[in-house]
Amino acid sequence: MKKTLLTLATTAALMASGTALAATEFNVVHLTSPDSYNHQSLLVFKNHLETRSNGELTVKIYGSGQLCGSGKECIAGVQAGMFDYFPTTVSEIAYYWKPAESFDLPYLLPNDRVAECVYGNDQFIADVRGNVLKKAPNVRLMMVANSGGWRNFATTKKAVKTPEDVNGMKIRTVPAKVQQDLVKELDGSPTPIAWPEVYTALSTGVVEGTKNGIVDIIQSRFHESLDYLTLDGHAYMGGAWLMSDMKFKSLSPELKKVVLDGIAAQQQYLMSYPKHNEYASYEEFKKANGKIYNPSTEEKEAFKKATQPVVDSWASNADAEGKKWLERFQNEIKTCQAKIDASYQLSM
């Protein structure tokens, strides 16, 4: 019996070794820490692929900018086939396909339900994917998920309660033109600063505020410098997850389904994460003597009206393709809002 067990164990080990050698490996890169929602969501992705494929797929995660130091650098690595999966932002997709910039225009998406409905539309994402692939070969958009909630004005010296309050303030922005134009339109001074440098910029007074969601603020300890947070929700922080098209197409139909199901599970995690962590994050902000202001519907409308020229200017300067996609995005929003309104009626 001992000999039989030893033989079986040896055979199993050899089979496992053979399976490991034959496994398809996904090398995943991201720029945030192991505590971040991106990394945690990738554990969901990793678990799903490795368990559901019986070892045919393996996932290695390289976080904290180990293998690439910026969004552009990481995307270039995906395009070159060096990396297989990477999370970026909707606004960074626009570096390759300009119409995606319209998805980041201020105050177009009104709330989570509408945003999730729009980005959960498979046909909409498929059409965006096709256009991105044309401009950036091998860069395959797999999904758009939430990446930390909504961008809000968070400041160090005074609260932002009206559009006029931004006047003269140095506000940190991402490099995206739309986000910089938003601050300019409110007579503020947009200051693009790389993510790893934001903490120092706030603590040393290089900037007087930033545009982030509460979860990111707490995770990155920005609340040590910030005193005010205004929940104006001017932009939904859509996280665009990009995969090597060659890697995806190299898989069998069965393994492609495993990957797609893994991404669906990962998306569910990312959509729920900010909602799950918002309350504790708000409480942490308050404990640090931070003050939170939630504008009324009328006050939010004032912000939207004040920044409408950003939307109008983008539309007037866009080419025919850009205009078409802005219109489609707005129509997707209207369709989703109508569905949600109908569900209200059924429930009430």
SENUFI-654877 format. One record per residue (C-alpha): residue number from 1; residue in three letters; y, z, x. Coordinates in nm, 4 decimals, m for minus. Each point is the difference from the previous one (the first is absolute). Layout:
! SENUFI-654877
PT|num|residu|north|up|east
PT|NUM|Ala|Y|Z|X .
...
//
This chain:
! SENUFI-654877
PT|num|residu|north|up|east
PT|1|Met|0.0000|0.0000|0.0000 .
PT|2|Lys|0.2397|0.0870|0.2838 .
PT|3|Lys|m0.0715|m0.3363|0.1633 .
PT|4|Thr|0.0592|m0.1781|m0.3306 .
PT|5|Leu|0.3296|0.1802|m0.0563 .
PT|6|Leu|0.1070|m0.0768|0.3561 .
PT|7|Thr|m0.0836|m0.3666|m0.0476 .
PT|8|Leu|0.1892|m0.0133|m0.3285 .
PT|9|Ala|0.2995|0.1774|0.1536 .
PT|10|Thr|0.0020|m0.2381|0.2969 .
PT|11|Thr|m0.0275|m0.3013|m0.2284 .
PT|12|Ala|0.2819|0.1305|m0.2196 .
PT|13|Ala|0.2159|0.0597|0.3061 .
PT|14|Leu|m0.0624|m0.3522|0.1260 .
PT|15|Met|0.0754|m0.1448|m0.3418 .
PT|16|Ala|0.3180|0.2057|m0.0219 .
PT|17|Ser|0.0962|m0.1165|0.3472 .
PT|18|Gly|m0.0641|m0.3602|m0.0986 .
PT|19|Thr|0.2047|0.0450|m0.3154 .
PT|20|Ala|0.2858|0.1504|0.1997 .
PT|21|Leu|m0.0054|m0.2907|0.2442 .
PT|22|Ala|0.0023|m0.2468|m0.2875 .
PT|23|Ala|0.2727|0.1803|m0.1939 .
PT|24|Thr|0.3344|m0.1653|m0.0644 .
PT|25|Glu|0.2761|0.2225|0.1314 .
PT|26|Phe|0.3460|0.0338|m0.1557 .
PT|27|Asn|0.2672|0.1063|0.2471 .
PT|28|Val|0.2817|0.1562|m0.2022 .
PT|29|Val|0.3417|0.0889|0.1419 .
PT|30|His|0.2918|0.1963|m0.1420 .
PT|31|Leu|0.3165|0.1665|0.1285 .
PT|32|Thr|m0.0141|0.3408|m0.1659 .
PT|33|Ser|m0.1715|0.3305|0.0792 .
PT|34|Pro|m0.3527|0.1068|m0.1021 .
PT|35|Asp|0.1623|0.2198|m0.2677 .
PT|36|Ser|0.1734|m0.2955|m0.1658 .
PT|37|Tyr|m0.1047|m0.1519|m0.3312 .
PT|38|Asn|m0.0687|m0.3323|0.1739 .
PT|39|His|m0.2551|0.1616|0.2314 .
PT|40|Gln|m0.1538|0.2081|m0.2778 .
PT|41|Ser|m0.0324|m0.3071|m0.2224 .
PT|42|Leu|m0.1758|m0.1799|0.2850 .
PT|43|Leu|m0.2633|0.2740|0.0012 .
PT|44|Val|m0.0687|m0.0978|m0.3633 .
PT|45|Phe|m0.0245|m0.3656|0.1115 .
PT|46|Lys|m0.2245|0.0899|0.2956 .
PT|47|Asn|m0.2324|0.2165|m0.2079 .
PT|48|His|m0.0385|m0.2669|m0.2666 .
PT|49|Leu|m0.0731|m0.2853|0.2409 .
PT|50|Glu|m0.2426|0.1902|0.2178 .
PT|51|Thr|m0.1977|0.1656|m0.2797 .
PT|52|Arg|m0.0045|m0.2911|m0.2461 .
PT|53|Ser|m0.1003|m0.2584|0.2618 .
PT|54|Asn|m0.2954|0.2011|0.1353 .
PT|55|Gly|0.1516|m0.0131|0.3461 .
PT|56|Glu|0.0738|m0.3734|0.0045 .
PT|57|Leu|0.3715|0.0817|0.0150 .
PT|58|Thr|0.1654|0.2561|0.2262 .
PT|59|Val|0.3659|0.1016|0.0181 .
PT|60|Lys|0.1914|0.1264|0.3034 .
PT|61|Ile|0.3482|0.1403|m0.0644 .
PT|62|Tyr|0.2712|0.0012|0.2676 .
PT|63|Gly|0.3015|0.1932|m0.1257 .
PT|64|Ser|0.3309|0.1274|0.1369 .
PT|65|Gly|0.0855|m0.3370|0.1523 .
PT|66|Gln|m0.2843|0.0172|0.2547 .
PT|67|Leu|m0.0511|m0.3757|0.0197 .
PT|68|Cys|0.3322|m0.1397|m0.1286 .
PT|69|Gly|0.3420|0.1593|m0.0254 .
PT|70|Ser|0.1828|m0.1762|m0.2842 .
PT|71|Gly|m0.0683|m0.1832|m0.3231 .
PT|72|Lys|0.0715|m0.3399|0.1531 .
PT|73|Glu|m0.2228|0.0735|0.2978 .
PT|74|Cys|m0.2878|0.1188|m0.2176 .
PT|75|Ile|0.0274|m0.2973|m0.2360 .
PT|76|Ala|0.0025|m0.2328|0.3009 .
PT|77|Gly|m0.3217|0.1730|0.1097 .
PT|78|Val|m0.1579|m0.0677|m0.3391 .
PT|79|Gln|0.1149|m0.3613|0.0175 .
PT|80|Ala|m0.1536|m0.0379|0.3470 .
PT|81|Gly|m0.3277|0.1552|m0.1141 .
PT|82|Met|0.0381|0.3109|0.2189 .
PT|83|Phe|0.0119|0.2346|m0.3024 .
PT|84|Asp|m0.1651|m0.0306|m0.3388 .
PT|85|Tyr|0.2089|0.2133|m0.2390 .
PT|86|Phe|0.3525|0.1411|0.0052 .
PT|87|Pro|0.2446|0.1601|m0.2484 .
PT|88|Thr|0.3582|m0.1225|m0.0007 .
PT|89|Thr|0.2746|m0.0198|m0.2629 .
PT|90|Val|0.0904|m0.2631|m0.2567 .
PT|91|Ser|0.3301|m0.0514|0.1812 .
PT|92|Glu|m0.1796|m0.0800|0.3281 .
PT|93|Ile|m0.1994|m0.2751|m0.1721 .
PT|94|Ala|0.3369|m0.1702|m0.0476 .
PT|95|Tyr|0.0206|m0.0603|0.3766 .
PT|96|Tyr|m0.2702|m0.2605|m0.0594 .
PT|97|Trp|0.0545|m0.1008|m0.3632 .
PT|98|Lys|0.3622|0.0414|m0.1071 .
PT|99|Pro|m0.0492|0.0246|m0.3815 .
PT|100|Ala|m0.1786|0.3359|0.0450 .
PT|101|Glu|0.3438|0.1439|0.0761 .
PT|102|Ser|0.0816|m0.0270|m0.3708 .
PT|103|Phe|m0.2674|0.2633|m0.0763 .
PT|104|Asp|0.2117|0.2528|0.1894 .
PT|105|Leu|0.3277|m0.0617|m0.1864 .
PT|106|Pro|0.1551|0.3221|m0.1334 .
PT|107|Tyr|m0.0790|0.1519|m0.3389 .
PT|108|Leu|m0.2177|m0.2888|m0.1266 .
PT|109|Leu|m0.3153|0.2103|m0.0370 .
PT|110|Pro|0.0767|0.2856|m0.2404 .
PT|111|Asn|m0.2973|0.2355|0.0421 .
PT|112|Asp|m0.3542|0.0511|0.1325 .
PT|113|Arg|m0.1795|m0.1419|m0.3032 .
PT|114|Val|0.1892|m0.3278|0.0148 .
PT|115|Ala|m0.0337|m0.0275|0.3782 .
PT|116|Glu|m0.3738|0.0660|m0.0142 .
PT|117|Cys|m0.0391|m0.2526|m0.2800 .
PT|118|Val|0.1848|m0.2708|0.1951 .
PT|119|Tyr|m0.1814|0.0578|0.3285 .
PT|120|Gly|m0.3284|0.0486|m0.1818 .
PT|121|Asn|0.0178|m0.3538|m0.1394 .
PT|122|Asp|m0.2728|m0.1822|0.1938 .
PT|123|Gln|0.1431|m0.3455|m0.0672 .
PT|124|Phe|0.3464|0.1040|0.1189 .
PT|125|Ile|m0.1407|0.1456|0.3241 .
PT|126|Ala|m0.2251|m0.3057|0.0501 .
PT|127|Asp|0.2991|m0.2328|m0.0256 .
PT|128|Val|0.2006|0.2121|0.2453 .
PT|129|Arg|m0.3027|0.0055|0.2318 .
PT|130|Gly|m0.0234|m0.3779|0.0020 .
PT|131|Asn|0.3648|m0.0382|0.0939 .
PT|132|Val|m0.0162|0.2613|0.2780 .
PT|133|Leu|m0.3075|m0.1702|0.1464 .
PT|134|Lys|0.1859|m0.3320|0.0163 .
PT|135|Lys|0.2829|0.1549|0.2004 .
PT|136|Ala|m0.2097|0.2442|0.2040 .
PT|137|Pro|m0.3488|m0.1445|0.0544 .
PT|138|Asn|m0.2786|0.2596|0.0067 .
PT|139|Val|0.2236|0.2669|m0.1625 .
PT|140|Arg|m0.1685|0.0715|m0.3335 .
PT|141|Leu|0.1731|0.2293|m0.2501 .
PT|142|Met|m0.2674|0.2202|m0.1577 .
PT|143|Met|0.2074|0.2307|m0.2211 .
PT|144|Val|0.3361|0.1616|m0.0595 .
PT|145|Ala|m0.0201|0.3764|m0.0507 .
PT|146|Asn|0.2446|0.2870|m0.0072 .
PT|147|Ser|0.1066|0.1174|0.3448 .
PT|148|Gly|0.1674|0.3326|m0.0613 .
PT|149|Gly|0.1781|m0.0204|m0.3326 .
PT|150|Trp|0.3513|m0.1323|m0.0564 .
PT|151|Arg|0.2910|m0.0417|0.2372 .
PT|152|Asn|0.2726|0.2504|m0.0827 .
PT|153|Phe|0.3246|0.0969|0.1689 .
PT|154|Ala|m0.0508|0.3111|0.2151 .
PT|155|Thr|0.3037|0.1308|0.1863 .
PT|156|Thr|0.1165|0.2741|0.2357 .
PT|157|Lys|0.3647|0.0709|m0.0814 .
PT|158|Lys|0.0587|m0.0691|m0.3667 .
PT|159|Ala|m0.1921|m0.0903|m0.3133 .
PT|160|Val|m0.0060|m0.3565|m0.1283 .
PT|161|Lys|0.0533|0.0245|m0.3755 .
PT|162|Thr|0.1989|m0.3187|m0.0579 .
PT|163|Pro|0.0120|m0.3386|0.1744 .
PT|164|Glu|0.3384|0.0969|0.1440 .
PT|165|Asp|m0.1543|0.2945|0.1865 .
PT|166|Val|m0.1706|m0.2373|0.2476 .
PT|167|Asn|0.3415|m0.1266|0.1146 .
PT|168|Gly|0.0350|0.0370|0.3772 .
PT|169|Met|m0.3388|0.1652|0.0562 .
PT|170|Lys|m0.2300|m0.1114|0.2820 .
PT|171|Ile|m0.3360|m0.0514|m0.1701 .
PT|172|Arg|m0.3228|m0.0760|0.1841 .
PT|173|Thr|m0.1782|m0.3073|m0.1361 .
PT|174|Val|m0.3035|m0.2051|0.0846 .
PT|175|Pro|0.0824|m0.3298|0.1772 .
PT|176|Ala|m0.0341|m0.1937|m0.3281 .
PT|177|Lys|0.3212|m0.1807|m0.0963 .
PT|178|Val|m0.0249|0.0923|m0.3694 .
PT|179|Gln|m0.0036|0.3718|0.0777 .
PT|180|Gln|0.2971|m0.0384|0.2348 .
PT|181|Asp|0.1926|m0.2055|m0.2569 .
PT|182|Leu|m0.0556|0.2752|m0.2575 .
PT|183|Val|0.1800|0.2555|0.2198 .
PT|184|Lys|0.2744|m0.2469|0.0862 .
PT|185|Glu|0.0630|m0.0733|m0.3678 .
PT|186|Leu|0.0601|0.3735|m0.0522 .
PT|187|Asp|0.2487|m0.0057|0.2928 .
PT|188|Gly|m0.2338|0.1960|0.2237 .
PT|189|Ser|m0.0993|m0.0816|0.3560 .
PT|190|Pro|m0.3660|m0.1111|0.0237 .
PT|191|Thr|m0.1636|0.1066|0.3265 .
PT|192|Pro|m0.3445|m0.1500|0.0700 .
PT|193|Ile|m0.2122|0.2516|0.1922 .
PT|194|Ala|m0.3694|m0.0207|0.0846 .
PT|195|Trp|m0.2184|0.2502|m0.1865 .
PT|196|Pro|m0.0984|0.2120|0.3048 .
PT|197|Glu|0.3708|0.0544|0.0781 .
PT|198|Val|0.1224|0.1028|m0.3458 .
PT|199|Tyr|m0.0637|0.3730|0.0468 .
PT|200|Thr|0.2184|0.0094|0.3128 .
PT|201|Ala|0.2675|m0.2195|m0.1570 .
PT|202|Leu|0.0339|0.2416|m0.2921 .
PT|203|Ser|m0.0118|0.3179|0.2080 .
PT|204|Thr|0.2610|m0.1245|0.2498 .
PT|205|Gly|0.2347|m0.1430|m0.2614 .
PT|206|Val|m0.0400|m0.3630|0.1029 .
PT|207|Val|m0.0407|m0.0661|m0.3730 .
PT|208|Glu|0.1075|0.2055|m0.3029 .
PT|209|Gly|m0.2860|m0.1008|m0.2217 .
PT|210|Thr|m0.3057|m0.2121|m0.0562 .
PT|211|Lys|m0.1761|m0.1857|m0.2827 .
PT|212|Asn|m0.3472|0.1468|m0.0427 .
PT|213|Gly|m0.2412|0.1538|m0.2466 .
PT|214|Ile|m0.0507|0.3751|m0.0126 .
PT|215|Val|m0.3584|m0.0153|0.1336 .
PT|216|Asp|0.1103|m0.1835|0.3158 .
PT|217|Ile|0.2947|0.2365|0.0402 .
PT|218|Ile|m0.2229|0.3077|0.0026 .
PT|219|Gln|m0.2842|m0.1515|0.2045 .
PT|220|Ser|0.2464|m0.1089|0.2691 .
PT|221|Arg|0.2001|0.3288|m0.0143 .
PT|222|Phe|0.3251|m0.1790|m0.0846 .
PT|223|His|0.0776|0.2884|m0.2367 .
PT|224|Glu|0.0846|0.2058|0.3071 .
PT|225|Ser|0.3232|m0.2015|0.0149 .
PT|226|Leu|0.0457|m0.1286|m0.3543 .
PT|227|Asp|0.1780|0.2143|m0.2599 .
PT|228|Tyr|0.0223|m0.2326|m0.3000 .
PT|229|Leu|m0.2353|m0.2351|m0.1804 .
PT|230|Thr|0.1037|m0.2292|m0.2864 .
PT|231|Leu|m0.2854|m0.1431|m0.2063 .
PT|232|Asp|0.1602|m0.3361|m0.0714 .
PT|233|Gly|m0.3209|m0.1944|0.0745 .
PT|234|His|0.1706|m0.3134|0.1249 .
PT|235|Ala|m0.3164|m0.1534|0.1481 .
PT|236|Tyr|m0.3749|0.0299|m0.0486 .
PT|237|Met|m0.1616|0.0385|0.3393 .
PT|238|Gly|m0.2683|m0.2635|m0.0331 .
PT|239|Gly|m0.2558|0.0156|0.2797 .
PT|240|Ala|m0.1437|m0.3427|0.0826 .
PT|241|Trp|m0.3477|0.0114|0.1537 .
PT|242|Leu|m0.0840|m0.2987|0.2173 .
PT|243|Met|m0.3428|m0.1130|0.1201 .
PT|244|Ser|m0.1216|m0.2641|0.2404 .
PT|245|Asp|m0.0851|m0.2979|m0.2185 .
PT|246|Met|m0.2613|m0.1132|0.2518 .
PT|247|Lys|m0.1723|0.3389|m0.0094 .
PT|248|Phe|m0.0059|0.0091|m0.3803 .
PT|249|Lys|m0.1286|m0.3576|m0.0288 .
PT|250|Ser|m0.2745|0.0693|0.2563 .
PT|251|Leu|m0.1659|0.2446|m0.2384 .
PT|252|Ser|m0.2764|m0.0788|m0.2470 .
PT|253|Pro|0.0946|m0.0005|m0.3705 .
PT|254|Glu|m0.1719|0.3381|m0.0394 .
PT|255|Leu|0.1944|0.1581|0.2874 .
PT|256|Lys|0.3263|m0.1514|m0.1231 .
PT|257|Lys|m0.0555|0.1864|m0.3274 .
PT|258|Val|m0.0614|0.3223|0.1930 .
PT|259|Val|0.3312|m0.0489|0.1828 .
PT|260|Leu|0.1884|m0.0810|m0.3195 .
PT|261|Asp|m0.1461|0.3033|m0.1752 .
PT|262|Gly|0.0938|0.2142|0.2996 .
PT|263|Ile|0.3557|m0.1261|m0.0162 .
PT|264|Ala|0.0130|0.0731|m0.3742 .
PT|265|Ala|m0.1110|0.3585|0.0694 .
PT|266|Gln|0.2574|0.0276|0.2778 .
PT|267|Gln|0.2726|m0.1326|m0.2306 .
PT|268|Gln|m0.0857|0.2624|m0.2631 .
PT|269|Tyr|0.0432|0.2696|0.2647 .
PT|270|Leu|0.3352|m0.1396|0.1151 .
PT|271|Met|0.1355|m0.0351|m0.3535 .
PT|272|Ser|m0.0809|0.3610|m0.0828 .
PT|273|Tyr|0.0951|0.1603|0.3325 .
PT|274|Pro|0.3801|0.0234|m0.0477 .
PT|275|Lys|m0.0369|0.1329|m0.3540 .
PT|276|His|m0.2521|0.2589|0.1155 .
PT|277|Asn|0.2239|0.1172|0.2858 .
PT|278|Glu|0.3467|m0.0315|m0.1537 .
PT|279|Tyr|0.0144|0.3446|m0.1575 .
PT|280|Ala|m0.0995|0.1883|0.3151 .
PT|281|Ser|0.2384|m0.2178|0.2028 .
PT|282|Tyr|0.2924|0.0716|m0.2326 .
PT|283|Glu|m0.0753|0.3720|0.0236 .
PT|284|Glu|m0.0087|m0.0198|0.3783 .
PT|285|Phe|0.3363|m0.1788|0.0002 .
PT|286|Lys|0.1477|0.2744|m0.2181 .
PT|287|Lys|m0.1402|0.2732|0.2255 .
PT|288|Ala|0.1989|m0.1558|0.2848 .
PT|289|Asn|0.3132|0.0457|m0.2180 .
PT|290|Gly|m0.0006|m0.3658|m0.0970 .
PT|291|Lys|0.1649|m0.1007|m0.3269 .
PT|292|Ile|m0.1569|m0.2626|m0.2231 .
PT|293|Tyr|0.2050|m0.2030|m0.2468 .
PT|294|Asn|m0.1623|m0.2053|m0.2745 .
PT|295|Pro|0.2545|m0.2495|m0.1383 .
PT|296|Ser|0.0199|m0.0574|m0.3755 .
PT|297|Thr|m0.0868|m0.3380|m0.1501 .
PT|298|Glu|0.3718|m0.0827|m0.0114 .
PT|299|Glu|0.0479|0.1001|0.3634 .
PT|300|Lys|m0.2953|m0.2100|0.1118 .
PT|301|Glu|0.1471|m0.2907|m0.1926 .
PT|302|Ala|0.3244|0.0467|0.1963 .
PT|303|Phe|m0.1933|m0.0351|0.3285 .
PT|304|Lys|m0.1770|m0.3080|m0.1330 .
PT|305|Lys|0.3281|m0.1584|m0.1095 .
PT|306|Ala|0.1684|0.0789|0.3314 .
PT|307|Thr|m0.2776|m0.1700|0.1974 .
PT|308|Gln|m0.0540|m0.2987|m0.2307 .
PT|309|Pro|0.2002|m0.2195|0.2430 .
PT|310|Val|m0.2854|0.0461|0.2505 .
PT|311|Val|m0.2385|m0.1610|m0.2496 .
PT|312|Asp|0.2503|m0.2703|m0.0974 .
PT|313|Ser|0.0814|m0.0839|0.3625 .
PT|314|Trp|m0.3672|m0.0251|0.0913 .
PT|315|Ala|m0.0653|m0.2320|m0.2940 .
PT|316|Ser|0.3001|m0.2228|0.0719 .
PT|317|Asn|m0.0956|m0.0391|0.3672 .
PT|318|Ala|m0.3719|m0.0510|m0.0591 .
PT|319|Asp|m0.1622|m0.3419|0.0122 .
PT|320|Ala|m0.1865|m0.1435|m0.2985 .
PT|321|Glu|m0.3215|0.1812|0.0911 .
PT|322|Gly|0.1793|0.3321|0.0366 .
PT|323|Lys|0.1732|m0.0390|m0.3370 .
PT|324|Lys|m0.3331|m0.0863|m0.1615 .
PT|325|Trp|m0.1685|0.3093|0.1383 .
PT|326|Leu|0.2830|0.2338|m0.0927 .
PT|327|Glu|m0.0223|m0.1326|m0.3555 .
PT|328|Arg|m0.3767|0.0414|m0.0007 .
PT|329|Phe|0.0278|0.3552|0.1322 .
PT|330|Gln|0.2506|0.0880|m0.2716 .
PT|331|Asn|m0.2245|m0.1586|m0.2636 .
PT|332|Glu|m0.2997|0.1992|0.1284 .
PT|333|Ile|0.2099|0.3152|m0.0407 .
PT|334|Lys|0.0976|m0.0951|m0.3558 .
PT|335|Thr|m0.3615|m0.0778|m0.0909 .
PT|336|Cys|m0.1198|0.3336|0.1357 .
PT|337|Gln|0.2796|0.1872|m0.1745 .
PT|338|Ala|m0.0959|m0.1672|m0.3280 .
PT|339|Lys|m0.3653|0.1059|0.0474 .
PT|340|Ile|0.1036|0.3581|0.0661 .
PT|341|Asp|0.2359|0.0016|m0.2996 .
PT|342|Ala|m0.2863|m0.1273|m0.2159 .
PT|343|Ser|m0.2218|0.2798|0.1291 .
PT|344|Tyr|0.2700|0.2504|m0.0978 .
PT|345|Gln|m0.0099|m0.1331|m0.3536 .
PT|346|Leu|m0.3781|0.0246|m0.0178 .
PT|347|Ser|0.0041|0.3554|0.1325 .
PT|348|Met|0.2831|0.1193|m0.2215 .
//
